[in-house]
Each structure stands twice: as C-alpha cells, then as structure tokens.
Amino acid sequence: MMIGIRYIAALSTVALLGACGADSCNVVPNRSFTTNINQTEHLGVYATKGWAYAQGGYVGLVVYNMGTQQDPKLIAYDRCSTVNPEAGNRVEVQGMLLVDRVSGAKWLLEDGSPAELAECPLRPYSVGQQGNVFYVQN
C-alpha cells in the first residue's frame, strides 16, 4: 500500500514538473499563414514604438516596432490570450500593455511577456523583410 502511494506521488510530481517546462506555454493553436505588413495598411507600426493589428495567426496579430521610424524592427504576436486560449479571446493594446478584457490578464507590448495574471507569454511569430515590406509568418 505504501509503495502505491509513493508511486502515485512520484508520478504526480513528474507531471507537475513537466507542466512547468517551456513547452507548457505553447497553448495557442498552430495555424500556417503569411501576412504582409506595409505602410498603406499598417501605417501605425512604422512609427517609433508604433503598433498595428493585422490578419493572420489564430485570432489575428499585433505587430510592434521596437526600432525607429527610420529603422523599423518589427515583432509580432498572436492576439489570442494565453489564459483559456480555447475561448479565442483577443488581446487589445492599451498603452504599452496588451489586455485580455475577459480574464483581466495583461502582457507587455514590447516583448509579449506576462505582466499580470497570465503565466504564459503571447505566441510570437517570425518577422522578415523584403525591401520596404515586412512579412509575418508561421
């Protein structure tokens, strides 16, 4: 009987430790896409510390310019909240935060890391550049 309890306790510990690993935050469903980011449709993101919403990802993208207007350096995140991602709640930009109005969770716009309530960062996507056009893809 004591061996059975220890076995269950050991399995529980392994399961909990596994849940805390890097892969446990890969909670937003994967969708293949490529989205072009250009000044005509996404003017705001070309400003220093600017941002814009865009199509793509699971429930849309937020694209942020970590660089300057003259030398943009774009990063992109899925707008899907990592708190109950199966609900598909979209985060919204509020100042320098991304906010899930349903759960109250918040993330930093500059790197997508959790700021309040959320445990997992927003899902990042690769951003490339060809000439003056950027593209976000998965």
Order of alpha helices (4+ residues) and beta strands (2+ residues): alpha-beta-beta-beta-beta-beta-beta-beta-beta-beta-beta
